[in-house]
Amino acid sequence: MENLALIAQVQANTAIAVGLIFAFAALGTGIGFGLLGGKFLEGVARQPEVAAMLQVRMFIVAGLLDALSIIGVAFACLLMFANPLIAALKAVAGG
């Protein structure tokens, strides 16, 4: 019975962790895109002749921002659907 309680506790803590990962990934991406867009507009306003070069670099950084949040979401999905912590707990408990 104690093993079942430990599994439930791991699942509950995992659900909280997954929610925090999703929230911080969305928050970080939103802040990053806000800063990126603002700095891009400032740069274009100061030197309109380099707008094309800045736009290319902005899209590269935007891709990196998205990749970082997608890695966090993928890790959260791993914890949600194939939790290695529960598998380790079952292996230690022998059940």
C-alpha positions as CSV (number, residue, x, y, z in Angstrom):
1,M,0.0,0.0,0.0
2,E,2.9,2.3,0.7
3,N,4.2,1.8,-2.8
4,L,0.9,3.0,-4.2
5,A,1.0,6.2,-2.1
6,L,4.5,6.9,-3.3
7,I,3.5,6.5,-6.9
8,A,0.5,8.9,-6.3
9,Q,2.8,11.4,-4.7
10,V,5.3,11.2,-7.7
11,Q,2.4,11.7,-10.1
12,A,1.0,14.7,-8.2
13,N,4.4,16.3,-8.1
14,T,5.0,15.6,-11.7
15,A,1.7,17.2,-12.7
16,I,2.7,20.4,-10.8
17,A,6.2,20.3,-12.5
18,V,4.6,19.9,-15.9
19,G,2.3,22.8,-15.3
20,L,5.3,25.0,-14.2
21,I,7.3,23.9,-17.2
22,F,4.5,24.9,-19.6
23,A,4.0,28.2,-17.8
24,F,7.6,29.2,-17.8
25,A,8.1,28.1,-21.4
26,A,5.2,30.3,-22.5
27,L,6.3,33.2,-20.3
28,G,9.9,33.1,-21.4
29,T,9.0,32.9,-25.1
30,G,6.6,35.8,-24.7
31,I,9.1,38.0,-23.0
32,G,11.8,37.0,-25.5
33,F,9.6,37.8,-28.5
34,G,8.6,41.1,-27.0
35,L,12.2,42.1,-26.4
36,L,13.3,40.8,-29.8
37,G,10.5,42.7,-31.7
38,G,11.2,45.9,-29.7
39,K,14.9,45.9,-30.4
40,F,14.3,45.0,-34.1
41,L,12.0,48.0,-34.5
42,E,14.5,50.3,-32.7
43,G,17.3,49.1,-35.0
44,V,15.2,49.7,-38.1
45,A,14.1,53.1,-36.9
46,R,17.7,54.1,-36.4
47,Q,19.1,52.7,-39.6
48,P,16.4,51.8,-42.1
49,E,19.0,50.7,-44.7
50,V,20.0,47.6,-42.7
51,A,16.4,46.4,-42.2
52,A,16.8,43.3,-44.4
53,M,19.9,42.2,-42.5
54,L,18.3,42.8,-39.2
55,Q,15.2,40.9,-40.3
56,V,17.2,37.8,-41.2
57,R,19.0,37.9,-37.8
58,M,15.7,38.4,-36.0
59,F,14.2,35.3,-37.6
60,I,17.2,33.3,-36.7
61,V,16.9,34.3,-33.0
62,A,13.1,33.8,-33.2
63,G,13.8,30.2,-34.3
64,L,16.1,29.7,-31.4
65,L,13.6,31.1,-28.9
66,D,10.9,28.7,-30.3
67,A,13.3,25.8,-30.1
68,L,14.1,26.4,-26.5
69,S,10.5,26.5,-25.5
70,I,9.7,23.4,-27.6
71,I,12.5,21.5,-25.8
72,G,10.9,22.4,-22.5
73,V,7.5,21.3,-23.7
74,A,8.9,18.0,-25.0
75,F,10.5,17.3,-21.7
76,A,7.2,18.1,-19.9
77,C,5.4,15.6,-22.2
78,L,8.0,13.0,-21.5
79,L,7.4,13.4,-17.8
80,M,3.6,13.4,-18.3
81,F,3.3,10.3,-20.6
82,A,6.4,8.2,-19.9
83,N,7.5,9.2,-16.5
84,P,10.9,7.6,-15.8
85,L,10.5,8.4,-12.1
86,I,7.6,6.0,-11.7
87,A,9.5,3.3,-13.6
88,A,12.5,3.7,-11.3
89,L,10.2,3.7,-8.2
90,K,8.5,0.4,-9.4
91,A,11.9,-1.1,-10.1
92,V,13.2,-0.3,-6.6
93,A,10.0,-1.5,-4.9
94,G,10.0,-4.7,-7.0
95,G,6.6,-4.3,-8.3
